[in-house]
Amino acid sequence: MATPRNLKRLQNLVWILIYGGLLTLVFGLAVGRGEEKVLGHSLVVGGAIVAAIGVVLIFVRARLKPSP
């Protein structure tokens, strides 16, 4: 059981992680086209991991029930 306040926080965290991760991923793709290939690759991998954590938290959020 989770309080509505905690569920709202989790929901906000999910979207911050997804959008932040995708933004970092795209930024890494842009940086990787230049001379900084290692930095670009690191940003792509890091952004993908953060976005994936956000997606997993969607399923966690779906399984939580609000407390009465």
Protein Blocks (a to p, Z undefined) as FASTA:
>chain_A
ZZfklmmmmmmmmmmmmmmmmmmmmmmmmmmmmmmlmlmmmmmmmmmmmmmmmmmmmmmm
mmpccdZZ
